[in-house]
C-alpha cells in the first residue's frame, strides 16, 4: 500500500486542507515552495500513464478542486503551478496519482 493510500485511510497523519468523496488535498511533507500542497484522487490510480477513459470525471474533478484549493490557499491572484510527475523520467516517487500545487514565490521555467 502506498503512503498516500495510508493517508486516505487516516492510518498516517497529514495536514489535510481539503477532502471530499473523491479526493483529498494535504500539505507536502517536504515543501519545495512557500505553499506546497498535493491533491490526490481517493481512487488508486498509479500515475497519468495508467489513466483510463472511465477516469474522465475524477480527473476533471481533481483539476477543478486544485483551482479551488489554490484560491483557498491565497494563490489565485499571483498565480501558482500545477505539476504531475509521471513515472521515472517525470521524477515520480509515490505511485499514486497526485497533482502538486506550488506557489508563494515566482517559479522558474523550464524545470530541471
Ligand atoms: P512525486 O515526486 O511527484 O511522486 O511527489 C511525491 C511527494 O510526496 C514529494 O514531494 C514528497 O515530499 C511528498 N510526500 C511523501 N510522503 C509524504 C507524506 N507522508 N505526507 C506528505 N507528503 C509526502
Boltz pocket constraint, residues with backbone or C-beta under 6 A from the ligand:
constraints:
  - pocket:
      binder: B
      contacts: [[A, 3], [A, 12], [A, 13], [A, 14], [A, 26], [A, 27], [A, 28], [A, 29], [A, 30], [A, 31], [A, 38], [A, 84], [A, 85], [A, 90], [A, 91], [A, 92], [A, 93], [A, 94], [A, 95], [A, 98]]
      max_distance: 6.0
